[in-house]
Amino acid sequence: MIGLVVIFGVLTTCSANSYIEREFLQIRATLNRQEREIKELRGENRVLRADMDKLNAEIQRLTNGQDTSPRHYDEIRENNNSEEEIIQSKQLNTITESDVKRIRHTRISPEPVAFYAYMSNNEPSPSVHHSLIFDVAKTNLGGGYNEYSGMFTAPSSGAYVFTWTIYTGNHGATKFAIYVNHDVVDSTFGETDDDLGDYDSDSGSIVVSLNVRDNVYIRSAITCTTQVISNSVYARTSFAGWKLN
């Protein structure tokens, strides 16, 4: 009896240590991502300031060459023959529009965000509210997906597409829901017969609008009575998503 207690204690300690290590890795990944975002924002701030200084200097240069008195404007409206003023006005408008388009393209156009990940091993009969962890991230543009928690965190606001495919074993049922923060957006259900070779695959896809740092993940909605299959021999249970530009 004492031996069983000791073994149980050791298993509990190992499980707790594994959970703490996973949480630590997730926190470290989040901090690294936030540090990259801060550096990018600082760089964008410096470039925007330089662009603004350039625009102000150009506007000042063009303005210094014009007579901005009310009398002069009246003459322009009455005569409408000041070719120099018209050329300078067009030049000013052209510079401003060109710079605005360039700033919009380089600052507003988002970095590509896309990920694809799959589970490296089978998951035997997941319990209810069990989050699936797709621990092999083959693609992770933008760094939004965390392979230690199975959670995607939106690096920027916008419209996103998510897809998932879950392969299940024979003789049982599974049901998984996809969450945005604490809300269920959609779910998939699978049920197989008693035959030994009866397997199932269930897929789903959604399009959602996310704010920056919204979380998306997949969690079991029931106590599953069969395993989730994911290996290189049969099929891989996977999770993917990308941002619509």
Backbone hydrogen bonds, N-H to C=O, Kabsch-Sander energy under -0.5 kcal/mol:
donor,donor_aa,acceptor,acceptor_aa,energy
5,V,1,M,-1.9
6,V,2,I,-2.3
7,I,3,G,-2.5
8,F,4,L,-2.7
9,G,5,V,-2.3
10,V,6,V,-2.3
11,L,7,I,-2.6
12,T,8,F,-2.4
13,T,9,G,-2.3
14,C,10,V,-2.5
15,S,11,L,-2.4
16,A,12,T,-2.4
17,N,13,T,-2.6
18,S,14,C,-2.5
19,Y,15,S,-2.3
20,I,16,A,-2.6
21,E,17,N,-2.6
22,R,18,S,-2.2
23,E,19,Y,-2.4
24,F,20,I,-2.5
25,L,21,E,-2.4
26,Q,22,R,-2.1
27,I,23,E,-2.5
28,R,24,F,-2.5
29,A,25,L,-2.3
30,T,26,Q,-2.2
31,L,27,I,-2.5
32,N,28,R,-2.3
33,R,29,A,-2.1
34,Q,30,T,-2.4
35,E,31,L,-2.3
36,R,32,N,-2.0
37,E,33,R,-2.1
38,I,34,Q,-2.3
39,K,35,E,-2.1
40,E,36,R,-2.4
41,L,37,E,-2.5
42,R,38,I,-2.3
43,G,39,K,-2.3
44,E,40,E,-2.5
45,N,41,L,-2.4
46,R,42,R,-2.1
47,V,43,G,-2.1
48,L,44,E,-2.6
49,R,45,N,-2.2
50,A,46,R,-2.1
51,D,47,V,-2.5
52,M,48,L,-2.5
53,D,49,R,-2.5
54,K,50,A,-2.2
55,L,51,D,-2.4
56,N,52,M,-2.7
57,A,53,D,-2.3
58,E,54,K,-2.2
59,I,55,L,-2.7
60,Q,56,N,-2.5
61,R,57,A,-2.2
62,L,58,E,-2.3
63,T,59,I,-2.7
64,N,60,Q,-2.2
65,G,61,R,-0.7
65,G,62,L,-0.6
66,Q,63,T,-1.8
68,T,66,Q,-0.8
73,Y,69,S,-1.9
74,D,70,P,-2.1
75,E,71,R,-1.9
76,I,72,H,-2.1
77,R,73,Y,-2.4
78,E,74,D,-2.3
79,N,75,E,-3.1
80,N,75,E,-0.6
80,N,76,I,-1.8
83,E,81,N,-1.4
86,I,82,S,-2.0
87,I,83,E,-2.4
88,Q,84,E,-2.4
89,S,85,E,-2.4
90,K,86,I,-2.4
91,Q,87,I,-2.4
92,L,88,Q,-2.5
93,N,89,S,-2.2
94,T,90,K,-2.5
95,I,91,Q,-2.4
96,T,92,L,-2.3
97,E,93,N,-2.4
98,S,94,T,-2.3
99,D,95,I,-2.5
100,V,96,T,-2.3
101,K,97,E,-2.2
102,R,98,S,-2.3
103,I,99,D,-2.7
104,R,100,V,-2.6
105,H,101,K,-2.3
106,T,102,R,-2.3
107,R,103,I,-2.5
108,I,103,I,-0.6
108,I,104,R,-1.6
109,S,104,R,-1.1
114,A,141,L,-1.5
115,F,241,G,-2.8
116,Y,139,T,-2.2
117,A,239,F,-2.6
118,Y,136,V,-2.1
119,M,237,T,-2.2
123,E,228,V,-2.7
125,S,123,E,-0.6
129,H,220,S,-2.0
130,H,127,S,-1.0
131,S,129,H,-0.6
132,L,218,I,-2.0
134,F,132,L,-0.7
135,D,133,I,-1.3
136,V,118,Y,-2.2
137,A,135,D,-0.7
138,K,116,Y,-1.6
138,K,136,V,-0.9
139,T,116,Y,-1.8
141,L,114,A,-2.3
143,G,140,N,-1.5
146,N,151,M,-2.3
147,E,145,Y,-0.6
149,S,146,N,-0.6
150,G,146,N,-2.1
151,M,146,N,-0.7
152,F,216,V,-2.9
153,T,144,G,-2.8
154,A,152,F,-0.5
154,A,214,D,-2.6
158,G,210,L,-2.3
160,Y,208,V,-3.2
161,V,242,W,-2.9
162,F,206,I,-2.3
163,T,240,A,-2.6
164,W,204,G,-2.1
165,T,238,S,-1.9
166,I,202,D,-2.9
167,Y,229,I,-0.6
168,T,200,D,-2.9
169,G,227,Q,-2.5
171,H,193,D,-2.3
172,G,192,T,-0.7
174,T,190,G,-2.8
176,F,188,T,-2.3
177,A,219,R,-3.1
178,I,186,D,-2.6
179,Y,217,Y,-3.2
180,V,183,D,-2.5
181,N,179,Y,-0.5
181,N,215,N,-3.3
182,H,180,V,-0.5
183,D,180,V,-2.0
185,V,178,I,-2.8
186,D,178,I,-1.0
188,T,176,F,-2.5
190,G,174,T,-2.8
192,T,172,G,-2.8
198,D,195,D,-1.4
199,Y,197,G,-1.0
200,D,168,T,-1.9
202,D,166,I,-2.4
204,G,164,W,-2.1
206,I,162,F,-2.3
208,V,160,Y,-2.3
210,L,158,G,-3.0
210,L,208,V,-0.6
213,R,154,A,-3.2
214,D,211,N,-2.0
216,V,152,F,-2.6
217,Y,179,Y,-1.4
219,R,177,A,-2.6
220,S,130,H,-2.1
221,A,175,K,-3.2
222,I,175,K,-0.9
224,C,126,P,-2.4
224,C,222,I,-0.9
225,T,173,A,-2.2
226,T,173,A,-0.5
228,V,123,E,-3.1
229,I,167,Y,-3.1
229,I,227,Q,-0.6
231,N,235,A,-2.8
238,S,165,T,-1.8
239,F,117,A,-2.8
240,A,163,T,-2.8
241,G,115,F,-2.1
242,W,161,V,-2.2
243,K,113,V,-2.4
244,L,159,A,-2.9
245,N,243,K,-0.5
